[in-house]
């Protein structure tokens, strides 16, 4: 075993400690359910689009699914904007 492999092993051991995930803060169940419902809406629209391309679903169902997904995305973007705005307000507060 040469010296460079010993150093590499030491560096790997040190990096392994850094890469361990930090304990997660408690996320409210309501937030988890909203995120899950958003993901489900995106998945349903994707499935509808695939079946429409295959000719198994009519265009009205595809348009309705896309409209629902568009509404969900706009809602998420608006919530994100509010969170960013609140964060910026906190940064502007004097200490």
Secondary structure as the mmCIF struct_conf table of DSSP 4:
data_model
#
loop_
_struct_conf.conf_type_id
_struct_conf.id
_struct_conf.beg_label_comp_id
_struct_conf.beg_label_asym_id
_struct_conf.beg_label_seq_id
_struct_conf.end_label_comp_id
_struct_conf.end_label_asym_id
_struct_conf.end_label_seq_id
HELX_RH_AL_P HELX_RH_AL_P1 UNK A 3 UNK A 18
TURN_TY1_P TURN_TY1_P1 UNK A 19 UNK A 19
BEND BEND1 UNK A 20 UNK A 20
HELX_LH_PP_P HELX_LH_PP_P1 UNK A 21 UNK A 28
HELX_RH_AL_P HELX_RH_AL_P2 UNK A 29 UNK A 53
TURN_TY1_P TURN_TY1_P2 UNK A 54 UNK A 55
BEND BEND2 UNK A 56 UNK A 57
HELX_RH_AL_P HELX_RH_AL_P3 UNK A 59 UNK A 92
BEND BEND3 UNK A 93 UNK A 93
#
